[in-house]
Amino acid sequence: MSDWEVDFYSRPLLDPDGRKRWELLVCDTPTVETPPDKGFQFCKDCPADQVNSLWLGEALALALDAAAAGGYGRPQRLRCWRQAMVSMVQRAAEPLGLAVAPSRRCYALIDWLQERQRTVYPRQEGYLAGPRAAPMPTAPAPAKPLPDAARGDAWEWASLPLASLREAGDWPVDFSGLVPVPARIASDAAIPGVRLFAGDRALAVAGWVAGLEPLKFTVSDNCLLLEAGLDQRWLLGRLDPGEAQAAAETFAESCQSTAGLQFLSVQNTSRTRRFAGFWLLRDQILP
């Protein structure tokens, strides 16, 4: 049983009446064990005059039926990454008994949406060609210290060869968030990450981190931040200027060479082989 990732929003397409066409995209959250192109996907157009939670609920019910017919399980919950649509998705999902997690951890759906923007929408009638107005930039949320319950005793920089991450599904992990590793990345590539140590509290800390919906690491004002949820930024540590610059360059290089992959682990100590928590993260550009 996996989560579903949901996007219900307008597309760069005009209907004959001149209004933007809306579209529902649903896909499951794949794991490292999911064969390429074998995950569940569902797509349905929505006329602009029917954009409401009633239409969305009926469409989600159709998605559930399609998943069952295709041999896919019912989702544990729905991830929704557009803040403006969370309330509508929650209203539509409640009668279906589905929980909603506001989260940008929708890597598969965002990849799919970017692919559709390149290869599907330009071929459809009513496509809005040419540059479109960029969304108004919003100030990032202020960074806050991690809650005490999610704070470890220490942390350190780390890296893992990509070949190791391809086997992460077999590792002993209590809380995990794994995503497929793109095949195009060289197996000897080094993936940057952070190891968080929490002693006897490691399992509890990992549970809290899982609830935060970790997304990616960033460096800002000489601080290491963990971005999570829809717009949260959590302070992991303060860095000296040289360390901050090196970390920022490492993460930027990851975006260029390894699809923005990063990782976060939670362990008792640096010598512990078992993971209380392990997450693959990605730095993606949201459409």
Secondary structure by P-SEA (a helix, b strand, c coil): cbbbbbbbccccccccccbbbbbbbbbccccccccccccbbbbbbbccccccaaaaaaaaaaaaaaaaaaccccccbbbbcccccaaaaaaaaccccbbbbbcccaaaaaaaaaaaaccccccccccccccccccccccccccccccccccccccccccccaaaaaacccccccccccccccccccccbbbbbbbbbbccaaaaaaaaaaaaccccccccccbbbbbcccbbbbbcccccaaaaaaaaaaaaaaaaccccccbbbbccccccccccbbbbbbbcccc
